[in-house]
Amino acid sequence: MQQAAFLGAICKNEALLREVVDYVSDSGMTKSEFLNSLQSIWRGDISINPPTLPASSALAEINEILSCLQKAARDAGVSAGAVNGLSPVSDLSKLSSGFILSALANGSFDYPRSQLKKISHLDGELARLKDAIAREIAWMDATYAAKLAGLIKIYAEALKSVQRKSGKLTFGDVTAAVHSLLNPSAEALQGNRELLYFRLDSKITHILIDEFQDTDICQYEIMLPLISEALAGKGAEERCGSFFYVGDKKQSIYKFRGAERKIFDILREQFSQIKTQSLPRNYRSLKLIVKFVNEILRDKFASYEDQIAANKLDSDLPASVLQKIKDYPLSHPQMPLFEVQSDDYGYVAAFSYDDVLKGAAEQARRLVEECGVRADDIAILCWKNEHVSALKEMLSEFCEVCSGSNKALRCSEQVNAVIQYAKFCVGGDEIYLRNAEAILGRRLKKIAVDLHKNAQKTAEFIASALKLNFVDPDLLLFFETLAKFNSFSEYLFANDETEVFAKEQSGIKIMTVHKSKGLQFPHVIVCDRIGGKDRGESSKLATDYDFATHKWRIFYKFASRKSLDAEFAALMDENDRSAHEEDINKLYVAFTRAERSLIIVKRSEAKIDQYNYSFFSPYAKKTKGAGVVEWLDIPDFQYGYVIPSSVKSEEQPPRKKIALVAGEPQGAQEKAGGGETEALSAIYFGEALHYALEMSEGFAADEILRGVSLARGRYAKFLNDADFENIAARALGLSKNEEFLALIKGAQAYKEMPIKSAEGDLLRVDLACFGQDEILLFDYKSSEKYLAQNKAQVARYKSVIREFYPHARVRAFVLALEAAGAKLIEVNEEG
């Protein structure tokens, strides 16, 4: 949608449209590649800061030197091919003759087997040519980046327009917006960045990040200041802050989304206090599969740690089957890859086929027809969506097939049971009761449910009454999703689009390896790579992030640049290594989805070459610099006993009881801490007064009254009309206090601003106003009853703020919001 909006925007401007067409044509990209490159740069919030553009292109100088060299070569009787290789070019990408590229690489025309040795006396001109080429490359990069920066700006505006119209933000949208806010390009906004991080840090003490290997640069730059603060100085020594991250670099497979697994190790290098703990035990796969993965992949990772198998067999398998499983390793002590042990249970195999997809379908049929495996227990993993569709068509006549699609969370079995039962309990319509009973397979009785109460607590109450499985991931996601809603009834009428993987769909599961991450299946069939050149390899854009300077650099790619630019060549070689390593990671992810059986379907060796290569068989390169290229080298074999599907128990697994610590309601005590127990109505009155001022956009009378209206909506169950009239009168006192209004005029106001003291205490300032050269702090009170304690409290706020802003003038006030009017009481140095 945003791409269509972008194209619509540029089509309105003929000059801009012509510029874009020329730009795409010059870069050699298709329309799709061009639009995807814009989206990739925007999503990663890659800062495009073009280097200073050279005064002019150096192409004319390059062609002048080439003409000189060509004439000298012709006069010296050099071969026609070598002479033609020195011809002037229309642009640098056309400078591709091996004769001149070899000379530039060697720094001389005099190198072994050179056909240009006769003009080696012109090596000085060659050096001049090399310098001009470097300047032309810099000019091309800067020109490309400058044009790209302008297009990205238009793209961002088009995206904002789409967001406004749809009223929706994706996770990528949110991440990019937060990054732009916290990492502004304009120096004038750097002060806001520091203030925002200050406010975030005062709220965040402990940081836990899961799946850290999938972190991208944008997320890394957002989190780095918070991580630094959590691990910094006194706080870390006294264990006030902590940073805990979990991940597996071997499962980093989302580079196409910007994931950068280097971050995993870079943080350990940056912060010496980070300690590493390995978790080598595999609770998913049987021992034979674990040993196979260890054997095949051990040498493919720099610091691979062998997995240890839990090796648990299902207790509901028939005794005769259990005996066959245990007898197999004893009666088959030899296998081609590693030494067999008596408890090597499971099944591993590799088979070659001319047609990989047909081979995968054949293996799936074998498991069902010959091995007693249910179709529901089989997953086929391949590499592209088009292969998923082809396999689905092949197998659909044989059995049911599920292509690994997602479904709405509210359609998940246990979640739907909660929703249907709630509707019955409130409305009494028996159709909902029958739906819930059909889902759960048992009779249900009506209970009293109030759908207007807290959404999460209501759902948990209903789920408990239904005796549902509280470790079900869909149910847990449902509870988490409900946090966005004020009541369960609000959720029922909302168009919630949260999705989950449709794991209970029947039939063979067919999906890409990327989609399988995080899932597991009893029997897994992994397909070999199919087809020629992968998409994305023709992109004209290359980016590189420098972790030392936290800066991006954008390179313009063309065919001969590797031969002309050593820095670019090193980057491309690193990218190639990284892509190869990520392919190995994908294979690791694919293999480790298997619980009982792992079958690999290979491409026949006769079908393998450097353009149609295999992940499971090496091939010999036939071009210059020939050698053997290998991902994995797995021979055809099979070993083990295929464990048939067990009969599933109809009973739900026992629920684990989790002891929760009850938290105190926010604001349950008067902020001043006067030592007296306040009546509950007084507590709600104080909360509502603070909430009204927090929700007011400003301090004009109409703005304050809107805030009071919002407070009424939130606290109407606890306070009466007279209370809200009292709240309005006290809050409106601020709009009439000229001294207060003069103080905050022109300042940036932050309401309910959290701050953290050096001792780790979390404090909250009702109103903080940041002016050009001073900071003003205000704390609201409904009376002067506990003024001495109030002033001491505000004096502490003042002291904490001064720690962060030692050069700013800080003033602090108690604002007594009494019925007679607002009274401003400044707190001096002594409090």
C-alpha positions in Angstrom: 0.0 0.0 0.0 2.8 2.4 0.9 4.6 1.6 -2.4 1.4 2.5 -4.3 1.2 5.7 -2.4 4.8 6.5 -3.2 4.3 5.9 -6.9 1.2 8.0 -6.8 3.2 10.9 -5.2 6.0 10.9 -7.8 3.6 10.6 -10.7 2.1 14.0 -9.8 5.5 15.6 -10.5 6.7 15.1 -14.1 10.2 16.2 -13.4 10.5 14.0 -10.3 9.0 11.0 -12.2 11.6 11.4 -15.0 14.3 11.6 -12.3 13.1 8.4 -10.7 12.9 6.6 -14.1 16.4 7.6 -14.9 17.6 6.6 -11.5 16.1 3.1 -11.7 17.4 2.7 -15.3 20.9 3.8 -14.4 21.0 1.5 -11.4 19.8 -1.5 -13.5 17.2 -2.4 -10.9 13.6 -3.6 -11.7 10.7 -1.5 -10.3 10.2 -4.2 -7.6 13.9 -4.2 -6.6 13.9 -0.4 -6.4 10.8 -0.2 -4.2 12.1 -3.0 -2.0 15.4 -1.1 -1.5 13.5 2.0 -0.4 11.4 0.0 2.0 14.5 -1.8 3.4 16.3 1.5 4.0 13.3 3.2 5.6 12.4 0.2 7.8 16.0 0.0 9.1 15.9 3.8 9.6 19.3 3.9 7.8 20.7 7.4 8.1 21.8 8.6 4.6 24.4 11.2 5.2 26.0 11.6 1.7 29.7 12.5 1.8 30.6 15.9 0.5 30.0 15.7 -3.3 33.2 16.2 -5.3 33.1 19.2 -7.5 32.7 17.1 -10.6 32.9 13.6 -12.0 36.4 12.3 -12.8 35.2 10.3 -15.8 36.6 12.8 -18.3 40.1 12.5 -16.7 39.7 8.7 -16.7 39.0 8.6 -20.4 41.8 11.0 -21.1 44.3 8.6 -19.4 42.7 5.6 -21.1 43.1 7.2 -24.5 46.7 8.0 -23.8 47.4 4.4 -22.7 45.5 2.9 -25.6 47.6 5.0 -28.1 50.8 3.9 -26.4 49.8 0.2 -26.5 48.8 0.4 -30.1 52.1 2.1 -31.0 54.0 -0.6 -29.0 52.4 -3.4 -31.0 50.3 -4.8 -28.2 47.6 -7.3 -29.2 44.3 -6.0 -30.5 42.4 -7.4 -27.5 44.6 -5.7 -25.0 44.4 -2.4 -26.9 40.6 -2.6 -27.1 40.6 -3.2 -23.3 42.0 0.3 -22.8 39.1 2.0 -24.7 37.4 5.0 -23.0 34.1 4.2 -21.3 30.7 5.9 -21.0 30.6 5.2 -17.3 32.8 3.4 -14.8 30.7 0.3 -14.7 31.8 -0.3 -18.3 35.5 -0.5 -17.3 35.6 -4.3 -17.2 38.5 -5.5 -19.4 40.6 -8.0 -17.6 43.8 -6.4 -19.1 43.3 -3.1 -17.3 41.7 -4.5 -14.2 44.7 -6.9 -13.7 47.1 -4.0 -14.2 45.3 -1.9 -11.6 45.2 -4.8 -9.1 49.0 -5.3 -9.5 49.8 -1.6 -9.6 51.9 -2.1 -12.7 51.6 -3.2 -16.3 54.6 -5.5 -15.7 53.1 -8.6 -14.0 53.3 -12.3 -14.9 51.7 -13.1 -18.3 50.8 -9.5 -18.8 50.1 -8.5 -22.4 50.8 -4.8 -21.5 54.4 -5.1 -20.3 55.5 -3.0 -23.3 53.9 0.1 -21.7 55.2 -0.5 -18.2 57.1 2.8 -18.5 53.6 4.4 -18.1 53.0 2.9 -14.6 52.8 6.5 -13.4 49.8 7.1 -15.6 48.4 3.8 -14.2 48.7 5.2 -10.7 47.0 8.4 -11.9 44.2 6.4 -13.4 43.8 4.5 -10.1 43.4 7.8 -8.2 40.9 9.2 -10.7 38.9 5.9 -10.4 38.8 6.3 -6.6 37.5 9.8 -7.0 34.9 8.8 -9.5 33.7 6.0 -7.2 33.4 8.5 -4.4 31.4 10.8 -6.7 29.1 7.9 -7.8 28.4 6.9 -4.1 27.7 10.5 -3.1 25.5 11.2 -6.1 23.6 7.9 -5.6 23.1 8.6 -1.8 22.0 12.2 -2.4 19.3 11.1 -4.9 18.3 8.2 -2.6 17.9 10.5 0.4 15.4 12.7 -1.5 13.4 9.6 -2.6 13.4 8.2 0.9 11.9 11.5 2.2 9.1 11.2 -0.3 8.6 7.5 0.5 8.4 8.4 4.3 5.8 11.0 3.6 3.8 8.6 1.5 4.0 6.0 4.3 2.8 8.5 6.9 -0.2 9.3 4.6 -1.1 5.6 4.4 -0.7 5.2 8.2 -3.0 8.2 8.8 -5.7 6.9 6.5 -5.5 3.3 7.8 -5.1 4.2 11.4 -2.6 1.3 11.7 1.1 0.9 12.5 3.1 -2.3 11.9 5.8 -3.4 14.3 8.3 -2.1 11.7 6.6 1.2 11.6 6.7 1.5 15.4 10.4 0.5 15.6 11.4 3.0 12.8 9.4 5.8 14.5 11.0 5.2 17.9 14.4 5.1 16.4 13.8 8.4 14.6 12.6 9.9 17.8 15.6 8.7 19.9 18.2 9.1 17.2 17.3 12.4 15.5 19.4 13.6 12.6 19.0 17.3 13.5 21.4 18.5 16.2 18.6 20.8 17.5 16.7 17.7 18.6 19.6 16.0 20.5 18.4 17.6 23.7 15.0 15.9 23.4 16.8 12.6 22.8 18.7 13.0 26.1 15.5 13.9 27.9 13.6 11.0 26.4 16.3 8.5 27.4 16.4 10.0 30.8 12.7 9.4 31.2 12.9 5.9 29.9 15.9 5.0 32.1 14.0 6.2 35.2 11.3 3.7 34.3 13.5 0.8 33.2 15.9 -1.0 35.6 16.0 -4.6 34.3 16.2 -5.5 30.7 15.4 -9.0 29.3 15.5 -9.6 25.5 14.7 -13.0 24.0 15.7 -14.2 20.5 18.5 -11.7 20.6 20.1 -13.2 17.5 17.3 -11.6 15.5 18.1 -8.0 16.7 18.6 -5.5 13.9 20.8 -2.4 13.9 17.7 -0.1 14.4 16.7 -2.0 17.6 20.3 -2.1 18.7 20.7 1.6 18.5 17.4 2.1 20.4 18.5 -0.2 23.2 22.2 0.5 23.6 21.9 3.6 25.8 19.4 1.7 28.1 21.7 -1.3 28.3 24.7 1.0 29.0 22.8 2.6 31.9 21.6 -0.7 33.3 25.2 -2.0 33.4 27.0 1.3 34.3 29.0 2.2 37.4 27.5 2.1 40.8 24.2 0.7 39.8 25.7 -2.4 38.3 28.0 -3.0 41.3 25.1 -2.8 43.7 23.0 -4.9 41.3 20.4 -2.2 41.0 20.2 -2.7 37.2 20.6 -5.8 35.0 20.6 -6.8 31.4 19.8 -10.4 30.4 19.6 -11.6 26.8 18.9 -15.0 25.4 19.5 -16.3 21.9 21.3 -18.8 19.6 23.5 -17.3 16.9 23.0 -20.6 15.0 19.4 -19.7 14.6 20.0 -16.2 13.1 18.2 -16.5 9.7 16.5 -13.1 9.3 19.3 -11.1 7.6 16.8 -10.2 4.9 14.9 -8.3 7.6 18.0 -6.6 8.8 18.9 -9.0 11.7 22.6 -8.7 12.6 24.0 -11.6 14.7 27.3 -9.8 15.2 25.5 -7.7 17.9 25.3 -10.8 20.1 29.1 -10.8 20.5 29.7 -7.1 20.2 27.8 -6.4 23.4 29.9 -9.0 25.2 33.0 -7.1 24.0 31.6 -3.7 24.9 30.6 -4.8 28.4 33.0 -7.0 30.3 30.5 -7.6 33.1 28.3 -9.7 30.7 28.7 -13.4 31.5 27.7 -16.2 29.2 25.9 -19.4 30.1 25.3 -22.2 27.6 22.2 -24.3 27.6 23.2 -27.4 25.6 20.4 -29.8 26.5 17.9 -30.5 23.7 14.5 -31.4 25.1 12.9 -31.7 21.6 14.7 -34.3 19.5 15.5 -37.9 20.2 19.2 -38.8 20.7 19.8 -40.1 17.2 18.7 -36.8 15.6 20.8 -34.8 18.1 23.9 -36.8 17.4 23.4 -36.5 13.6 23.1 -32.7 13.9 26.2 -32.6 16.1 28.2 -34.7 13.6 27.1 -32.8 10.5 27.3 -29.3 11.8 30.1 -29.4 14.4 32.7 -28.1 12.0 30.5 -25.5 10.5 30.4 -23.1 13.5 33.4 -21.4 15.1 32.5 -22.5 18.7 29.9 -25.2 18.3 28.9 -26.9 21.6 27.5 -30.4 21.2 23.8 -30.7 22.1 22.9 -33.2 24.8 19.7 -35.2 24.2 17.0 -35.6 26.9 15.9 -38.7 24.9 12.5 -39.2 26.4 10.1 -41.7 24.7 6.4 -41.2 24.9 5.0 -43.3 27.7 1.7 -43.8 25.8 3.3 -45.9 23.0 2.4 -49.6 23.1 4.9 -51.8 24.8 5.6 -53.7 21.6 6.6 -50.5 19.8 8.7 -49.3 22.7 10.6 -52.7 22.6 11.2 -52.3 18.8 12.6 -48.8 19.4 15.0 -50.0 22.1 16.0 -53.2 20.1 17.0 -51.4 16.9 20.3 -49.9 18.0 21.3 -53.2 19.6 20.6 -55.2 16.5 22.0 -52.5 14.1 25.3 -51.5 15.7 26.8 -49.9 12.5 25.9 -46.6 10.7 28.0 -44.5 8.3 28.3 -41.2 10.2 29.1 -42.0 13.8 29.4 -44.7 16.4 26.1 -46.1 17.5 25.1 -46.3 21.2 22.4 -48.5 22.7 20.0 -45.6 23.3 20.3 -43.9 19.9 16.5 -43.8 19.4 14.8 -42.1 16.4 15.2 -42.2 12.6 17.5 -40.2 10.3 17.9 -40.6 6.5 19.0 -38.9 3.3 17.7 -39.8 -0.2 18.6 -38.4 -3.6 16.0 -37.6 -6.2 16.1 -36.0 -9.7 12.9 -34.1 -8.6 13.3 -32.9 -5.0 9.6 -32.0 -4.5 8.4 -35.4 -5.8 10.9 -37.1 -3.6 9.6 -35.2 -0.5 6.0 -36.2 -1.4 7.1 -39.8 -1.8 8.7 -39.8 1.6 5.6 -38.4 3.2 3.5 -41.1 1.6 5.9 -43.7 2.9 5.7 -42.5 6.5 1.9 -42.6 6.3 1.4 -45.9 4.4 4.3 -48.0 5.6 5.3 -46.6 9.0 2.1 -45.9 10.8 2.6 -42.1 11.0 -0.4 -39.8 11.0 -0.4 -37.1 8.4 -0.9 -34.6 11.2 2.6 -35.5 12.6 4.5 -34.7 9.4 6.1 -31.5 8.3 7.8 -30.8 5.0 10.2 -27.8 5.0 11.3 -26.1 1.8 12.8 -22.8 0.8 10.3 -20.8 -1.2 6.5 -20.2 -1.1 6.2 -21.5 -4.7 7.5 -24.9 -3.6 5.0 -24.9 -0.7 2.2 -24.5 -3.3 3.6 -27.2 -5.6 3.9 -29.7 -2.8 0.4 -28.9 -1.6 -0.9 -29.7 -5.0 1.0 -33.0 -5.2 -0.2 -34.2 -1.8 -3.7 -32.9 -1.7 -5.2 -35.9 -3.5 -3.4 -38.3 -1.1 -4.3 -36.7 2.3 -5.2 -33.4 4.0 -2.5 -30.7 3.7 -1.9 -27.6 5.9 0.4 -25.0 4.4 1.4 -23.5 7.7 -0.9 -20.5 7.5 -1.9 -18.3 10.4 -5.3 -17.8 11.8 -7.0 -15.3 14.1 -6.2 -15.7 17.7 -9.9 -15.6 18.7 -10.4 -18.8 16.5 -7.8 -20.7 18.5 -9.5 -23.6 20.3 -9.1 -22.6 24.0 -9.5 -18.9 23.3 -12.7 -19.5 21.3 -14.0 -21.6 24.2 -13.5 -18.7 26.6 -15.2 -16.3 24.2 -18.2 -18.5 23.5 -18.7 -19.4 27.2 -18.5 -15.7 28.2 -21.2 -14.8 25.7 -23.4 -17.6 27.1 -22.9 -16.6 30.7 -23.8 -13.0 30.1 -26.5 -13.3 27.4 -27.9 -16.8 28.1 -28.1 -17.7 24.4 -27.7 -21.5 24.3 -26.0 -21.5 20.9 -22.9 -20.1 22.7 -23.1 -22.8 25.3 -23.4 -25.5 22.7 -20.3 -24.0 20.9 -18.2 -24.0 24.0 -19.3 -27.6 24.9 -18.5 -28.8 21.4 -15.0 -27.3 21.6 -14.2 -28.7 25.0 -16.2 -32.0 24.6 -18.0 -31.8 28.0 -21.0 -30.3 29.7 -20.8 -26.8 31.2 -22.8 -24.9 33.8 -23.5 -21.2 33.8 -21.5 -18.9 36.1 -21.7 -15.2 37.0 -19.4 -13.1 34.8 -19.1 -9.3 34.7 -17.6 -8.5 31.2 -17.1 -4.8 32.2 -14.3 -5.6 34.6 -10.6 -5.9 33.9 -10.2 -7.8 30.6 -7.3 -10.0 31.6 -8.7 -10.9 35.0 -12.1 -11.7 33.6 -10.5 -14.0 30.9 -8.3 -15.8 33.5 -11.4 -16.3 35.8 -13.4 -17.8 32.9 -10.4 -20.0 31.8 -10.0 -21.2 35.3 -13.7 -22.1 35.6 -13.4 -24.0 32.4 -10.3 -25.8 33.7 -8.3 -24.9 30.6 -4.6 -25.6 30.1 -2.8 -22.4 31.4 0.4 -23.3 29.6 -1.2 -23.3 26.2 0.8 -20.6 24.2 -2.4 -19.3 22.4 -4.2 -18.8 25.7 -1.2 -17.0 27.2 -1.0 -14.8 24.1 -4.7 -14.1 24.5 -4.2 -12.9 28.1 -1.3 -10.7 26.9 -3.5 -9.3 24.1 -6.2 -8.4 26.5 -3.9 -5.9 28.2 -4.7 -3.5 25.4 -8.4 -3.4 26.4 -10.1 -1.8 29.4 -12.7 -4.6 29.7 -13.6 -8.0 28.2 -16.7 -6.5 26.6 -14.5 -4.0 24.8 -12.5 -6.9 23.4 -15.6 -8.7 22.2 -16.7 -5.7 20.1 -13.2 -4.8 18.9 -11.7 -6.0 15.5 -8.7 -7.6 17.1 -6.5 -9.0 14.3 -3.9 -10.9 16.4 -2.9 -14.1 14.6 -1.3 -17.4 15.6 0.1 -20.3 13.7 -2.8 -22.7 12.9 -1.1 -25.7 14.5 -4.2 -27.7 15.0 -5.1 -27.8 11.3 -5.1 -31.4 10.2 -2.9 -32.9 7.6 0.7 -32.7 6.5 2.3 -29.4 7.4 4.1 -27.7 4.5 6.0 -24.5 5.0 9.2 -22.6 4.4 12.2 -23.1 6.8 11.8 -19.4 7.9 8.2 -20.1 8.9 9.1 -23.2 10.9 11.4 -21.4 13.3 10.1 -21.8 16.9 7.9 -24.8 15.9 8.5 -28.5 16.3 7.1 -31.6 14.6 7.4 -35.4 15.3 8.5 -36.2 11.7 10.3 -33.6 9.5 11.2 -33.8 5.8 13.8 -31.2 4.7 14.0 -30.4 1.0 17.2 -29.5 -0.8 17.6 -26.1 -2.4 15.8 -25.9 -5.8 16.4 -23.5 -8.7 19.0 -21.1 -9.9 20.1 -17.6 -8.7 18.4 -16.4 -5.6 16.3 -13.2 -5.6 18.0 -10.2 -4.2 21.5 -11.0 -5.6 21.0 -8.4 -8.4 20.4 -5.5 -6.0 22.4 -2.4 -6.8 22.5 -1.3 -3.2 25.1 -2.4 -0.6 25.1 -1.1 3.0 27.7 -1.4 5.8 27.3 -0.4 9.4 30.4 0.6 11.4 29.9 -0.4 15.1 32.7 1.8 16.2 31.3 5.0 14.8 27.6 3.9 14.7 27.4 5.2 11.1 26.0 3.7 7.9 27.7 3.8 4.5 25.9 3.1 1.3 27.8 1.7 -1.7 26.7 1.8 -5.4 27.2 -1.7 -6.8 28.4 -2.4 -10.4 30.0 -5.5 -11.9 33.7 -4.4 -11.9 33.7 -2.5 -8.6 35.2 -5.4 -6.7 38.3 -5.2 -9.0 38.5 -1.4 -8.7 37.8 -0.8 -5.0 39.6 -2.9 -2.3 37.3 -1.7 0.5 34.2 -2.7 -1.5 35.7 -6.0 -2.4 36.3 -6.8 1.2 32.7 -5.9 2.1 31.3 -8.1 -0.7 33.5 -11.0 0.4 32.3 -10.5 4.0 28.7 -10.5 2.7 29.3 -13.7 0.8 30.7 -15.4 3.9 27.8 -14.1 5.9 25.2 -15.4 3.4 26.9 -18.8 3.4 26.9 -18.9 7.2 23.2 -17.9 7.3 22.4 -20.8 4.9 24.1 -23.1 7.4 22.0 -21.5 10.2 18.9 -22.2 8.2 19.8 -25.9 7.8 20.5 -26.0 11.6 17.0 -24.6 12.2 15.4 -27.0 9.8 17.1 -30.1 11.3 16.3 -29.1 14.9 12.5 -28.9 14.2 12.4 -32.7 14.3 11.4 -34.7 17.4 11.4 -38.4 16.2 12.4 -38.5 12.5 14.5 -36.4 10.2 14.5 -37.1 6.5 16.6 -35.1 4.0 15.6 -35.1 0.4 18.7 -34.3 -1.8 19.1 -33.2 -5.3 20.8 -35.9 -7.5 24.5 -35.1 -8.1 23.9 -35.0 -11.9 21.7 -32.0 -11.4 24.2 -30.0 -9.4 26.4 -27.1 -10.6 27.4 -23.7 -9.5 24.1 -22.2 -10.7 21.9 -25.0 -9.4 23.8 -26.0 -6.3 22.8 -28.3 -3.5 22.9 -27.7 0.3 23.7 -31.3 0.9 26.3 -32.2 -1.8 29.5 -30.2 -2.7 30.2 -29.1 -6.3 33.3 -28.2 -8.2 33.5 -24.7 -9.6 34.2 -24.6 -13.4 35.1 -21.0 -13.6 38.4 -19.1 -12.9 39.6 -19.8 -9.4 38.1 -23.3 -9.5 37.6 -25.2 -6.2 35.0 -27.1 -4.3 32.1 -25.3 -2.8 30.3 -27.0 0.1 27.5 -26.3 2.5 27.1 -29.8 3.9 28.3 -33.2 2.6 25.7 -35.8 3.5 25.7 -39.2 1.8 22.6 -41.2 1.0 21.8 -43.4 4.0 19.1 -44.3 6.5 19.3 -45.5 10.0 16.9 -46.0 12.9 13.3 -47.1 13.6 10.5 -44.8 12.5 8.3 -44.4 15.6 4.6 -44.6 14.7 2.1 -42.0 15.9 0.9 -42.6 19.4 -2.7 -42.4 20.5 -3.3 -39.0 22.1 -4.8 -38.8 25.5 -8.1 -37.0 25.7 -7.3 -35.6 29.2 -5.7 -32.2 29.6 -2.2 -32.2 31.2 -2.3 -31.1 34.8 -2.1 -27.3 35.2 0.9 -25.9 37.1 -0.1 -23.5 39.8 1.9 -20.3 39.7 2.1 -18.3 42.9 1.7 -14.7 42.1 2.7 -11.9 44.5 -0.1 -9.4 45.0 0.9 -5.8 44.2 -0.4 -2.7 45.9 -2.8 -0.7 43.9 -1.1 2.4 42.4 -1.8 5.5 44.5 -3.1 3.4 47.5 -1.4 5.8 49.8 -1.3 9.6 49.9 1.8 10.7 48.1 2.9 13.0 51.0 3.1 10.0 53.3 1.4 11.8 56.2 1.3 8.8 58.3 -2.5 8.7 58.6 -4.7 6.1 56.8 -6.9 8.0 54.4 -10.5 7.0 53.6 -10.8 5.1 50.3 -12.9 7.9 48.8 -10.1 10.4 49.6 -7.6 8.1 47.8 -9.8 8.0 44.7 -10.3 11.8 44.9 -6.5 12.4 44.9 -6.0 9.9 42.0 -8.7 11.5 39.9 -7.3 15.0 40.5 -3.9 13.9 39.4 -5.3 12.0 36.4 -7.3 15.0 35.3 -4.2 17.2 35.2 -2.2 14.5 33.5 -4.7 14.1 30.7 -5.1 17.9 30.2 -3.3 19.0 27.1 -2.5 22.3 28.7 -3.6 24.6 31.5 -6.3 26.6 29.8 -9.7 26.3 31.4 -11.2 24.3 28.4 -8.2 21.9 28.4 -8.5 21.3 32.1 -12.2 20.6 31.9 -11.5 18.0 29.1 -9.1 16.3 31.5 -11.7 16.3 34.3 -14.2 14.7 31.8 -11.7 11.9 31.1 -11.1 11.5 34.9 -14.9 11.2 35.3 -15.0 8.4 32.8 -12.3 6.5 34.7 -13.4 7.1 38.3 -17.2 7.4 38.0 -17.7 4.2 39.9 -15.8 5.5 42.9 -16.7 9.2 43.1 -20.0 11.2 42.8 -20.9 14.4 40.9 -20.0 16.7 43.8 -16.5 15.1 43.9 -15.9 15.9 40.3 -17.2 19.4 40.7 -14.7 19.8 43.5 -11.9 18.4 41.3 -12.8 20.8 38.5 -12.7 23.8 40.8 -9.3 22.9 42.3 -7.8 22.1 38.9 -9.1 25.3 37.3 -7.2 27.2 40.0 -4.1 26.6 37.9 -5.6 28.4 34.9 -6.1 31.4 37.0 -2.8 31.5 38.8 -0.8 34.1 36.9 2.5 33.3 38.7 2.3 29.7 37.6 1.4 30.5 34.0 4.2 33.0 33.7 6.7 30.4 35.0 5.8 27.7 32.5 5.3 30.0 29.5 7.4 28.7 26.6 8.7 25.7 28.5 8.5 22.1 27.4 6.1 20.3 29.8 6.3 16.7 30.9 3.6 15.2 33.1 4.0 12.4 35.5 7.7 12.2 34.7 9.5 9.3 36.4 13.0 9.7 37.7 15.4 7.3 39.4 17.7 8.3 42.2 21.4 7.2 42.6 20.1 4.7 45.2 17.8 3.1 42.6 14.5 4.6 44.0 11.9 5.3 41.4 10.3 8.7 42.0 7.6 10.5 40.0 7.3 14.3 39.4 3.8 15.5 38.6 5.0 18.2 36.3 8.5 19.0 34.9 9.0 22.0 32.7 12.2 22.4 30.7 12.9 26.0 29.7 15.9 27.4 27.8 18.1 27.8 30.9 16.1 26.4 33.8 14.1 23.4 34.9 10.9 23.8 37.0 9.4 21.0 39.1 5.9 21.0 40.5 4.2 18.5 42.8 0.4 18.7 43.2 -1.2 18.5 46.6 -4.8 18.8 47.6 -4.0 20.8 50.8 -1.1 22.1 52.9 -1.9 19.6 55.7 1.5 17.8 55.4 3.5 20.7 54.0 6.8 19.9 55.8 6.8 16.4 54.4 5.7 17.6 51.0 8.6 20.1 50.8 11.1 17.5 51.9 9.8 15.2 49.1 10.0 17.9 46.5 13.5 18.9 47.7 14.6 15.3 46.9 13.2 15.5 43.4 15.2 18.7 43.0 18.4 17.0 44.2 17.9 14.0 41.8 17.3 16.3 38.8 20.5 18.3 39.6 22.5 15.0 39.4 21.5 14.7 35.7 21.6 18.4 34.9 24.4 19.9 37.0 24.7 23.1 35.0 21.0 23.9 34.8 19.1 26.1 37.3 16.5 23.9 39.0 13.5 25.3 40.9 10.9 23.2 42.7 7.4 24.0 44.0 4.6 22.5 45.9 1.3 23.3 44.2 -1.5 23.3 46.8 -4.7 22.9 44.8 -7.2 24.1 47.3 -10.9 24.9 46.8 -10.1 28.6 47.2 -7.4 28.5 44.5 -4.0 27.2 43.5 -1.2 28.2 45.8 2.5 28.1 44.7 5.0 27.3 47.4 8.7 27.3 46.3 11.0 24.9 48.0 14.4 26.4 48.9 17.8 24.7 49.2 17.0 23.4 52.6 13.7 22.0 51.5 
